[in-house]
Amino acid sequence: MIKVICNGEVKETDCRTLLEFLREKGLVTDDPKSLFGFAVGVNDEVISKKDFDQYILRENDVIEIFTMVAGG
């Protein structure tokens, strides 16, 4: 188990990759459309959606999840 900081909150997780972590949080499902509407940065670097499954989480990674909101 490692600790990461997600949107300012310390979280403990057994997830190995960023994709697993996003699934654990309920942001990503098996539906490809679930990848739309948000962006993720780790340690001040934007991670491409195609790399979510390859990004290995490390102790004390700082993860920021940005969701898109429509408005006028």
C-alpha positions in Angstrom: 0.0 0.0 0.0 1.2 3.5 -0.9 0.1 7.0 0.0 -0.7 9.5 -2.7 -2.2 13.0 -2.5 -5.2 13.4 -4.7 -6.8 16.8 -5.1 -5.2 17.8 -1.7 -6.3 14.7 0.2 -4.0 11.9 1.4 -5.2 8.6 0.0 -3.9 5.1 0.6 -4.1 2.7 -2.3 -3.0 -0.7 -3.5 -3.3 0.4 -7.1 -0.2 0.0 -9.2 -1.0 2.3 -12.1 -2.8 5.6 -12.6 -5.5 3.8 -14.6 -6.2 1.4 -11.7 -6.4 4.4 -9.3 -8.9 6.2 -11.6 -11.0 3.1 -11.8 -10.9 2.7 -8.0 -12.2 6.3 -7.7 -15.0 5.5 -10.2 -13.8 7.9 -12.9 -12.9 5.3 -15.5 -15.0 2.3 -16.4 -14.9 -0.2 -19.3 -16.9 2.3 -21.4 -14.4 4.2 -23.6 -16.6 7.3 -23.2 -15.7 7.4 -19.5 -12.3 8.8 -20.5 -13.9 12.1 -21.7 -14.5 15.1 -19.6 -11.4 15.2 -17.3 -7.6 15.6 -17.3 -5.1 14.3 -14.8 -1.8 15.7 -13.7 0.8 14.0 -11.6 3.6 15.9 -9.9 2.8 19.0 -12.1 2.9 17.0 -15.3 -0.2 16.3 -17.5 -0.5 12.6 -18.2 -1.9 11.6 -21.6 -4.9 9.3 -21.4 -3.1 6.8 -23.5 -0.5 6.6 -20.8 -2.8 6.0 -17.8 -2.2 2.3 -17.9 1.6 2.7 -18.1 2.1 5.4 -15.4 3.3 3.6 -12.3 2.2 5.3 -9.0 4.9 6.1 -6.5 4.7 7.0 -2.8 3.7 10.6 -2.3 2.7 11.3 -5.9 0.6 14.4 -6.1 -2.4 13.7 -8.4 -4.7 16.5 -9.6 -7.9 15.5 -11.4 -9.5 18.3 -13.4 -13.1 17.8 -14.6 -14.6 19.8 -17.4 -17.8 21.9 -16.6 -20.0 23.5 -19.1 -21.5 26.8 -18.4 -22.3 30.2 -19.6 
